[in-house]
Amino acid sequence: MAQITIQLEDSLVESLGEGQIEQLVQDWLQQYQRKQALKDAADDLHSINLTNDPQWQAARNLAWEEYKHNFENAAQ
C-alpha cells in the first residue's frame, strides 16, 4: 500500500476529522476507479459486433421466445 501526503487547511481537518477525510478520499478513489472501468467497458463496446455473434443470436432468439407473449397484444 502506498502512502500519500496532502496539505489541507487546519480548519478543514478540525471540522471533519482525519478519519472522515481519509474515508472521503478512499470513497472518491473507488468512485474514480468505477468510472474508469465503465469508460473502458464503453470503449470496448465499439469493437464488439453482436450481429455476427452466434451466441448473441441464440440468446436473442431465446429471449424472444420467452417474452414474445408480452408483445403479442401490442401488435394487434
PDB file as gemmi writes it, atoms N, CA and C in Angstrom:
CRYST1    1.000    1.000    1.000  90.00  90.00  90.00 P 1                      
ATOM      1  N   MET A   1       0.856  -1.177   0.000  1.00  0.00           N  
ATOM      2  CA  MET A   1       0.000   0.000   0.000  1.00  0.00           C  
ATOM      3  C   MET A   1       0.893   1.227   0.000  1.00  0.00           C  
ATOM      4  N   ALA A   2       0.502   2.215  -0.752  1.00  0.00           N  
ATOM      5  CA  ALA A   2       1.251   3.467  -0.825  1.00  0.00           C  
ATOM      6  C   ALA A   2       0.663   4.481   0.148  1.00  0.00           C  
ATOM      7  N   GLN A   3       1.503   5.381   0.572  1.00  0.00           N  
ATOM      8  CA  GLN A   3       1.054   6.460   1.450  1.00  0.00           C  
ATOM      9  C   GLN A   3       1.313   7.765   0.730  1.00  0.00           C  
ATOM     10  N   ILE A   4       0.299   8.616   0.693  1.00  0.00           N  
ATOM     11  CA  ILE A   4       0.388   9.909   0.031  1.00  0.00           C  
ATOM     12  C   ILE A   4       0.107  10.997   1.051  1.00  0.00           C  
ATOM     13  N   THR A   5       0.883  12.053   0.989  1.00  0.00           N  
ATOM     14  CA  THR A   5       0.700  13.177   1.898  1.00  0.00           C  
ATOM     15  C   THR A   5       0.058  14.324   1.131  1.00  0.00           C  
ATOM     16  N   ILE A   6      -1.009  14.886   1.692  1.00  0.00           N  
ATOM     17  CA  ILE A   6      -1.648  16.056   1.100  1.00  0.00           C  
ATOM     18  C   ILE A   6      -1.713  17.158   2.143  1.00  0.00           C  
ATOM     19  N   GLN A   7      -1.769  18.377   1.673  1.00  0.00           N  
ATOM     20  CA  GLN A   7      -1.866  19.511   2.582  1.00  0.00           C  
ATOM     21  C   GLN A   7      -3.293  20.032   2.574  1.00  0.00           C  
ATOM     22  N   LEU A   8      -3.849  20.181   3.760  1.00  0.00           N  
ATOM     23  CA  LEU A   8      -5.210  20.679   3.927  1.00  0.00           C  
ATOM     24  C   LEU A   8      -5.200  21.804   4.952  1.00  0.00           C  
ATOM     25  N   GLU A   9      -6.177  22.647   4.834  1.00  0.00           N  
ATOM     26  CA  GLU A   9      -6.348  23.709   5.823  1.00  0.00           C  
ATOM     27  C   GLU A   9      -6.637  23.095   7.183  1.00  0.00           C  
ATOM     28  N   ASP A  10      -6.053  23.657   8.220  1.00  0.00           N  
ATOM     29  CA  ASP A  10      -6.265  23.147   9.571  1.00  0.00           C  
ATOM     30  C   ASP A  10      -7.741  23.167   9.959  1.00  0.00           C  
ATOM     31  N   SER A  11      -8.443  24.192   9.517  1.00  0.00           N  
ATOM     32  CA  SER A  11      -9.861  24.298   9.879  1.00  0.00           C  
ATOM     33  C   SER A  11     -10.666  23.148   9.258  1.00  0.00           C  
ATOM     34  N   LEU A  12     -10.294  22.706   8.071  1.00  0.00           N  
ATOM     35  CA  LEU A  12     -10.981  21.594   7.429  1.00  0.00           C  
ATOM     36  C   LEU A  12     -10.744  20.294   8.210  1.00  0.00           C  
ATOM     37  N   VAL A  13      -9.513  20.074   8.596  1.00  0.00           N  
ATOM     38  CA  VAL A  13      -9.176  18.870   9.364  1.00  0.00           C  
ATOM     39  C   VAL A  13      -9.882  18.898  10.714  1.00  0.00           C  
ATOM     40  N   GLU A  14      -9.947  20.059  11.337  1.00  0.00           N  
ATOM     41  CA  GLU A  14     -10.622  20.175  12.632  1.00  0.00           C  
ATOM     42  C   GLU A  14     -12.119  19.934  12.500  1.00  0.00           C  
ATOM     43  N   SER A  15     -12.724  20.424  11.436  1.00  0.00           N  
ATOM     44  CA  SER A  15     -14.172  20.281  11.304  1.00  0.00           C  
ATOM     45  C   SER A  15     -14.580  18.870  10.872  1.00  0.00           C  
ATOM     46  N   LEU A  16     -13.799  18.240  10.011  1.00  0.00           N  
ATOM     47  CA  LEU A  16     -14.167  16.906   9.541  1.00  0.00           C  
ATOM     48  C   LEU A  16     -13.499  15.786  10.328  1.00  0.00           C  
ATOM     49  N   GLY A  17     -12.286  15.991  10.713  1.00  0.00           N  
ATOM     50  CA  GLY A  17     -11.524  14.946  11.394  1.00  0.00           C  
ATOM     51  C   GLY A  17     -10.741  14.115  10.380  1.00  0.00           C  
ATOM     52  N   GLU A  18      -9.587  13.618  10.824  1.00  0.00           N  
ATOM     53  CA  GLU A  18      -8.719  12.867   9.924  1.00  0.00           C  
ATOM     54  C   GLU A  18      -9.395  11.616   9.382  1.00  0.00           C  
ATOM     55  N   GLY A  19     -10.097  10.925  10.237  1.00  0.00           N  
ATOM     56  CA  GLY A  19     -10.759   9.685   9.809  1.00  0.00           C  
ATOM     57  C   GLY A  19     -11.762   9.925   8.705  1.00  0.00           C  
ATOM     58  N   GLN A  20     -12.566  10.972   8.851  1.00  0.00           N  
ATOM     59  CA  GLN A  20     -13.583  11.294   7.846  1.00  0.00           C  
ATOM     60  C   GLN A  20     -12.919  11.698   6.529  1.00  0.00           C  
ATOM     61  N   ILE A  21     -11.846  12.471   6.606  1.00  0.00           N  
ATOM     62  CA  ILE A  21     -11.136  12.888   5.395  1.00  0.00           C  
ATOM     63  C   ILE A  21     -10.553  11.677   4.686  1.00  0.00           C  
ATOM     64  N   GLU A  22      -9.940  10.766   5.439  1.00  0.00           N  
ATOM     65  CA  GLU A  22      -9.401   9.548   4.839  1.00  0.00           C  
ATOM     66  C   GLU A  22     -10.501   8.747   4.151  1.00  0.00           C  
ATOM     67  N   GLN A  23     -11.645   8.638   4.793  1.00  0.00           N  
ATOM     68  CA  GLN A  23     -12.758   7.884   4.211  1.00  0.00           C  
ATOM     69  C   GLN A  23     -13.278   8.558   2.946  1.00  0.00           C  
ATOM     70  N   LEU A  24     -13.386   9.889   2.970  1.00  0.00           N  
ATOM     71  CA  LEU A  24     -13.843  10.614   1.791  1.00  0.00           C  
ATOM     72  C   LEU A  24     -12.898  10.430   0.607  1.00  0.00           C  
ATOM     73  N   VAL A  25     -11.596  10.471   0.882  1.00  0.00           N  
ATOM     74  CA  VAL A  25     -10.614  10.279  -0.193  1.00  0.00           C  
ATOM     75  C   VAL A  25     -10.706   8.853  -0.729  1.00  0.00           C  
ATOM     76  N   GLN A  26     -10.830   7.869   0.148  1.00  0.00           N  
ATOM     77  CA  GLN A  26     -10.957   6.485  -0.298  1.00  0.00           C  
ATOM     78  C   GLN A  26     -12.230   6.291  -1.121  1.00  0.00           C  
ATOM     79  N   ASP A  27     -13.343   6.874  -0.677  1.00  0.00           N  
ATOM     80  CA  ASP A  27     -14.597   6.778  -1.424  1.00  0.00           C  
ATOM     81  C   ASP A  27     -14.452   7.407  -2.800  1.00  0.00           C  
ATOM     82  N   TRP A  28     -13.808   8.561  -2.860  1.00  0.00           N  
ATOM     83  CA  TRP A  28     -13.616   9.243  -4.139  1.00  0.00           C  
ATOM     84  C   TRP A  28     -12.768   8.394  -5.078  1.00  0.00           C  
ATOM     85  N   LEU A  29     -11.707   7.792  -4.550  1.00  0.00           N  
ATOM     86  CA  LEU A  29     -10.835   6.965  -5.377  1.00  0.00           C  
ATOM     87  C   LEU A  29     -11.568   5.722  -5.891  1.00  0.00           C  
ATOM     88  N   GLN A  30     -12.407   5.117  -5.069  1.00  0.00           N  
ATOM     89  CA  GLN A  30     -13.201   3.970  -5.513  1.00  0.00           C  
ATOM     90  C   GLN A  30     -14.170   4.378  -6.606  1.00  0.00           C  
ATOM     91  N   GLN A  31     -14.790   5.536  -6.436  1.00  0.00           N  
ATOM     92  CA  GLN A  31     -15.717   6.053  -7.435  1.00  0.00           C  
ATOM     93  C   GLN A  31     -14.973   6.333  -8.745  1.00  0.00           C  
ATOM     94  N   TYR A  32     -13.781   6.882  -8.642  1.00  0.00           N  
ATOM     95  CA  TYR A  32     -12.963   7.158  -9.818  1.00  0.00           C  
ATOM     96  C   TYR A  32     -12.609   5.856 -10.532  1.00  0.00           C  
ATOM     97  N   GLN A  33     -12.238   4.831  -9.784  1.00  0.00           N  
ATOM     98  CA  GLN A  33     -11.905   3.541 -10.386  1.00  0.00           C  
ATOM     99  C   GLN A  33     -13.109   2.944 -11.109  1.00  0.00           C  
ATOM    100  N   ARG A  34     -14.297   3.048 -10.504  1.00  0.00           N  
ATOM    101  CA  ARG A  34     -15.514   2.537 -11.154  1.00  0.00           C  
ATOM    102  C   ARG A  34     -15.786   3.288 -12.450  1.00  0.00           C  
ATOM    103  N   LYS A  35     -15.631   4.604 -12.421  1.00  0.00           N  
ATOM    104  CA  LYS A  35     -15.863   5.396 -13.625  1.00  0.00           C  
ATOM    105  C   LYS A  35     -14.882   5.021 -14.723  1.00  0.00           C  
ATOM    106  N   GLN A  36     -13.626   4.802 -14.363  1.00  0.00           N  
ATOM    107  CA  GLN A  36     -12.617   4.404 -15.344  1.00  0.00           C  
ATOM    108  C   GLN A  36     -12.954   3.034 -15.929  1.00  0.00           C  
ATOM    109  N   ALA A  37     -13.393   2.099 -15.081  1.00  0.00           N  
ATOM    110  CA  ALA A  37     -13.760   0.766 -15.560  1.00  0.00           C  
ATOM    111  C   ALA A  37     -14.950   0.847 -16.509  1.00  0.00           C  
ATOM    112  N   LEU A  38     -15.927   1.688 -16.173  1.00  0.00           N  
ATOM    113  CA  LEU A  38     -17.080   1.866 -17.061  1.00  0.00           C  
ATOM    114  C   LEU A  38     -16.679   2.509 -18.384  1.00  0.00           C  
ATOM    115  N   LYS A  39     -15.771   3.463 -18.320  1.00  0.00           N  
ATOM    116  CA  LYS A  39     -15.296   4.105 -19.540  1.00  0.00           C  
ATOM    117  C   LYS A  39     -14.560   3.104 -20.419  1.00  0.00           C  
ATOM    118  N   ASP A  40     -13.724   2.275 -19.809  1.00  0.00           N  
ATOM    119  CA  ASP A  40     -13.010   1.253 -20.562  1.00  0.00           C  
ATOM    120  C   ASP A  40     -13.981   0.257 -21.196  1.00  0.00           C  
ATOM    121  N   ALA A  41     -15.005  -0.134 -20.444  1.00  0.00           N  
ATOM    122  CA  ALA A  41     -16.001  -1.060 -20.980  1.00  0.00           C  
ATOM    123  C   ALA A  41     -16.764  -0.422 -22.133  1.00  0.00           C  
ATOM    124  N   ALA A  42     -17.107   0.847 -22.001  1.00  0.00           N  
ATOM    125  CA  ALA A  42     -17.813   1.548 -23.073  1.00  0.00           C  
ATOM    126  C   ALA A  42     -16.933   1.657 -24.315  1.00  0.00           C  
ATOM    127  N   ASP A  43     -15.651   1.898 -24.120  1.00  0.00           N  
ATOM    128  CA  ASP A  43     -14.737   1.960 -25.256  1.00  0.00           C  
ATOM    129  C   ASP A  43     -14.650   0.606 -25.957  1.00  0.00           C  
ATOM    130  N   ASP A  44     -14.702  -0.474 -25.182  1.00  0.00           N  
ATOM    131  CA  ASP A  44     -14.652  -1.817 -25.764  1.00  0.00           C  
ATOM    132  C   ASP A  44     -15.902  -2.138 -26.569  1.00  0.00           C  
ATOM    133  N   LEU A  45     -17.027  -1.527 -26.224  1.00  0.00           N  
ATOM    134  CA  LEU A  45     -18.272  -1.809 -26.940  1.00  0.00           C  
ATOM    135  C   LEU A  45     -18.191  -1.447 -28.418  1.00  0.00           C  
ATOM    136  N   HIS A  46     -17.366  -0.476 -28.759  1.00  0.00           N  
ATOM    137  CA  HIS A  46     -17.243  -0.073 -30.154  1.00  0.00           C  
ATOM    138  C   HIS A  46     -16.641  -1.190 -31.012  1.00  0.00           C  
ATOM    139  N   SER A  47     -15.870  -2.068 -30.402  1.00  0.00           N  
ATOM    140  CA  SER A  47     -15.215  -3.124 -31.166  1.00  0.00           C  
ATOM    141  C   SER A  47     -16.031  -4.419 -31.200  1.00  0.00           C  
ATOM    142  N   ILE A  48     -17.161  -4.458 -30.509  1.00  0.00           N  
ATOM    143  CA  ILE A  48     -17.975  -5.670 -30.456  1.00  0.00           C  
ATOM    144  C   ILE A  48     -19.074  -5.580 -31.519  1.00  0.00           C  
ATOM    145  N   ASN A  49     -19.156  -6.616 -32.351  1.00  0.00           N  
ATOM    146  CA  ASN A  49     -20.192  -6.685 -33.376  1.00  0.00           C  
ATOM    147  C   ASN A  49     -21.097  -7.873 -33.047  1.00  0.00           C  
ATOM    148  N   LEU A  50     -22.205  -7.602 -32.389  1.00  0.00           N  
ATOM    149  CA  LEU A  50     -23.097  -8.670 -31.957  1.00  0.00           C  
ATOM    150  C   LEU A  50     -23.902  -9.264 -33.101  1.00  0.00           C  
ATOM    151  N   THR A  51     -24.012  -8.568 -34.194  1.00  0.00           N  
ATOM    152  CA  THR A  51     -24.802  -9.049 -35.320  1.00  0.00           C  
ATOM    153  C   THR A  51     -24.291 -10.380 -35.833  1.00  0.00           C  
ATOM    154  N   ASN A  52     -22.990 -10.551 -35.859  1.00  0.00           N  
ATOM    155  CA  ASN A  52     -22.395 -11.773 -36.394  1.00  0.00           C  
ATOM    156  C   ASN A  52     -21.979 -12.769 -35.318  1.00  0.00           C  
ATOM    157  N   ASP A  53     -22.376 -12.549 -34.090  1.00  0.00           N  
ATOM    158  CA  ASP A  53     -22.001 -13.430 -32.994  1.00  0.00           C  
ATOM    159  C   ASP A  53     -23.081 -14.498 -32.806  1.00  0.00           C  
ATOM    160  N   PRO A  54     -22.767 -15.766 -33.066  1.00  0.00           N  
ATOM    161  CA  PRO A  54     -23.776 -16.825 -32.950  1.00  0.00           C  
ATOM    162  C   PRO A  54     -24.347 -16.965 -31.538  1.00  0.00           C  
ATOM    163  N   GLN A  55     -23.521 -16.752 -30.511  1.00  0.00           N  
ATOM    164  CA  GLN A  55     -24.031 -16.839 -29.136  1.00  0.00           C  
ATOM    165  C   GLN A  55     -25.037 -15.731 -28.855  1.00  0.00           C  
ATOM    166  N   TRP A  56     -24.771 -14.523 -29.366  1.00  0.00           N  
ATOM    167  CA  TRP A  56     -25.703 -13.419 -29.180  1.00  0.00           C  
ATOM    168  C   TRP A  56     -27.003 -13.698 -29.902  1.00  0.00           C  
ATOM    169  N   GLN A  57     -26.919 -14.212 -31.121  1.00  0.00           N  
ATOM    170  CA  GLN A  57     -28.126 -14.517 -31.885  1.00  0.00           C  
ATOM    171  C   GLN A  57     -28.968 -15.578 -31.177  1.00  0.00           C  
ATOM    172  N   ALA A  58     -28.309 -16.612 -30.644  1.00  0.00           N  
ATOM    173  CA  ALA A  58     -29.037 -17.658 -29.921  1.00  0.00           C  
ATOM    174  C   ALA A  58     -29.694 -17.091 -28.667  1.00  0.00           C  
ATOM    175  N   ALA A  59     -28.986 -16.246 -27.931  1.00  0.00           N  
ATOM    176  CA  ALA A  59     -29.548 -15.637 -26.719  1.00  0.00           C  
ATOM    177  C   ALA A  59     -30.713 -14.714 -27.063  1.00  0.00           C  
ATOM    178  N   ARG A  60     -30.577 -13.952 -28.145  1.00  0.00           N  
ATOM    179  CA  ARG A  60     -31.652 -13.055 -28.574  1.00  0.00           C  
ATOM    180  C   ARG A  60     -32.899 -13.851 -28.948  1.00  0.00           C  
ATOM    181  N   ASN A  61     -32.714 -14.939 -29.698  1.00  0.00           N  
ATOM    182  CA  ASN A  61     -33.857 -15.766 -30.087  1.00  0.00           C  
ATOM    183  C   ASN A  61     -34.508 -16.426 -28.877  1.00  0.00           C  
ATOM    184  N   LEU A  62     -33.704 -16.889 -27.950  1.00  0.00           N  
ATOM    185  CA  LEU A  62     -34.244 -17.495 -26.733  1.00  0.00           C  
ATOM    186  C   LEU A  62     -35.045 -16.472 -25.929  1.00  0.00           C  
ATOM    187  N   ALA A  63     -34.522 -15.263 -25.810  1.00  0.00           N  
ATOM    188  CA  ALA A  63     -35.235 -14.207 -25.083  1.00  0.00           C  
ATOM    189  C   ALA A  63     -36.546 -13.864 -25.782  1.00  0.00           C  
ATOM    190  N   TRP A  64     -36.531 -13.819 -27.111  1.00  0.00           N  
ATOM    191  CA  TRP A  64     -37.756 -13.510 -27.854  1.00  0.00           C  
ATOM    192  C   TRP A  64     -38.801 -14.599 -27.608  1.00  0.00           C  
ATOM    193  N   GLU A  65     -38.386 -15.864 -27.677  1.00  0.00           N  
ATOM    194  CA  GLU A  65     -39.332 -16.954 -27.450  1.00  0.00           C  
ATOM    195  C   GLU A  65     -39.907 -16.902 -26.037  1.00  0.00           C  
ATOM    196  N   GLU A  66     -39.090 -16.504 -25.088  1.00  0.00           N  
ATOM    197  CA  GLU A  66     -39.537 -16.477 -23.701  1.00  0.00           C  
ATOM    198  C   GLU A  66     -40.464 -15.302 -23.398  1.00  0.00           C  
ATOM    199  N   TYR A  67     -40.257 -14.162 -24.066  1.00  0.00           N  
ATOM    200  CA  TYR A  67     -41.002 -12.945 -23.711  1.00  0.00           C  
ATOM    201  C   TYR A  67     -41.902 -12.413 -24.816  1.00  0.00           C  
ATOM    202  N   LYS A  68     -42.031 -13.116 -25.924  1.00  0.00           N  
ATOM    203  CA  LYS A  68     -42.837 -12.563 -27.019  1.00  0.00           C  
ATOM    204  C   LYS A  68     -44.304 -12.415 -26.654  1.00  0.00           C  
ATOM    205  N   HIS A  69     -44.761 -13.188 -25.691  1.00  0.00           N  
ATOM    206  CA  HIS A  69     -46.161 -13.057 -25.265  1.00  0.00           C  
ATOM    207  C   HIS A  69     -46.458 -11.667 -24.703  1.00  0.00           C  
ATOM    208  N   ASN A  70     -45.437 -10.971 -24.208  1.00  0.00           N  
ATOM    209  CA  ASN A  70     -45.633  -9.616 -23.690  1.00  0.00           C  
ATOM    210  C   ASN A  70     -45.962  -8.621 -24.807  1.00  0.00           C  
ATOM    211  N   PHE A  71     -45.610  -8.955 -26.048  1.00  0.00           N  
ATOM    212  CA  PHE A  71     -45.782  -8.032 -27.156  1.00  0.00           C  
ATOM    213  C   PHE A  71     -46.863  -8.439 -28.136  1.00  0.00           C  
ATOM    214  N   GLU A  72     -47.426  -9.617 -27.986  1.00  0.00           N  
ATOM    215  CA  GLU A  72     -48.435 -10.090 -28.929  1.00  0.00           C  
ATOM    216  C   GLU A  72     -49.677  -9.224 -28.908  1.00  0.00           C  
ATOM    217  N   ASN A  73     -50.124  -8.780 -27.741  1.00  0.00           N  
ATOM    218  CA  ASN A  73     -51.308  -7.929 -27.647  1.00  0.00           C  
ATOM    219  C   ASN A  73     -51.031  -6.527 -28.182  1.00  0.00           C  
ATOM    220  N   ALA A  74     -49.821  -6.050 -28.079  1.00  0.00           N  
ATOM    221  CA  ALA A  74     -49.485  -4.706 -28.536  1.00  0.00           C  
ATOM    222  C   ALA A  74     -49.510  -4.630 -30.066  1.00  0.00           C  
ATOM    223  N   ALA A  75     -49.259  -5.730 -30.751  1.00  0.00           N  
ATOM    224  CA  ALA A  75     -49.206  -5.729 -32.206  1.00  0.00           C  
ATOM    225  C   ALA A  75     -50.606  -5.744 -32.817  1.00  0.00           C  
ATOM    226  N   GLN A  76     -51.599  -6.107 -32.067  1.00  0.00           N  
ATOM    227  CA  GLN A  76     -52.958  -6.222 -32.617  1.00  0.00           C  
ATOM    228  C   GLN A  76     -53.695  -4.919 -32.631  1.00  0.00           C  
TER     229      GLN A  76                                                      
END                                                                             
